[in-house]
Amino acid sequence: MCGNERVTFDRRRFLRGVAATAAGVTAIGAAGGLAPSAFADTAGSRGHGRHIPNGKIGLQLYSVRDAFMAQPEAVLRALSRAGYRKVEFAGLPGGTDPAHAPAIRAMLDKYHLVAISSHHNYSEFTDENRLKQLIEMARILGQKYIVCPGGVPNTADGFAQAGPAFNRAGEKIRAAGMKLGYHNHTGEFQGHGPDGRTFYQILLDSSDPHLLHMELDMGWSSAAGLSAQDNLDLMAANKGRMLLAHVKDLHPDGSLADLGTGIVDYKTILSGATRLGMREFIIENDDQSNPLTDSRAAHMHDYLATLKL
């Protein structure tokens, strides 16, 4: 629930989506239109033995938020030792502003970590002075992206109006050498406008694909009822725009699961995503853990790093 966004879960739709996975696998094979992958193929043949490169795997620090806020250096050191090379922020100790960024950047460099992006509420992107702060903070941290994970009014009009607002923010972020992203929860796929379009599609249609890119949370999209094939179709329809992925797992009852222990079909989804332009794969579990006292974050990293696609 990164960004304090309330998430609604439709168990029937989720399980229908899981059941549709077998059909999705067949459709992927029949489509034949996916470009050859630039990802590693350790078995020497496409689709058998490919792995997501470790340099493309990150952790959303909301997954370890209490520990990170209390002991940031110790947590970053532990994540580096666990194999992570990238992180995504959901707040900084002391505050998300340029004044607190240099100390965190020094820690990132010390432990050979790279900041992918940071999450900020919609209202921060519509406040010109606050947006300048976010851009400067992101510049210090070395980010390539700044992401909104929520706060858009949950109506068709809200998402229609958010498009132009994101365009304005995206222009300033692009001028600073970064990209603006939007991270979904379930509501964007469950809500519909008068014309039947989902809120997510309304946002896509009302914004400039060169100014607003998408961070697809594949766990929440699956919880909203999208099958593996639905997720792939969404990525294919927006190829070049969907650059970041949140990789989150769920139990059959909709409760959060550590990646690799739930039922979201990531073998299918990620096999296609790697060929459809996804650049970063960010692990998240809102049910937080503590890498100083448990190995959950390490196990999730190892699952994704060794998953054969």
Secondary structure, 3 states (H helix, E strand, C coil): CCCCCCCCCCHHHHHHHHHCHHHHHHHHHHHCCCCCCCCEEEEEECCEEEECCHHHEEEEHHHHHHHHHHCHHHHHHHHHHCCCCEEEECCCCCCCCHHHHHHHHHHHHHCCCEEEEEECCHHHHCCHHHHHHHHHHHHHHCCCEEEECCCCCCCHHHHHHHHHHHHHHHHHHHHCCCEEEEECCCHHHHCECCCCCEHHHHHHHHCCCCCEEEEEEHHHHHHCCCCHHHHHHHHHHCCCCEEEEEECEECCCCCEECCCCCCCCHHHHHHHHCCCCCCEEEECCCCCCCCCCCCHHHHHHHHHHHCCC
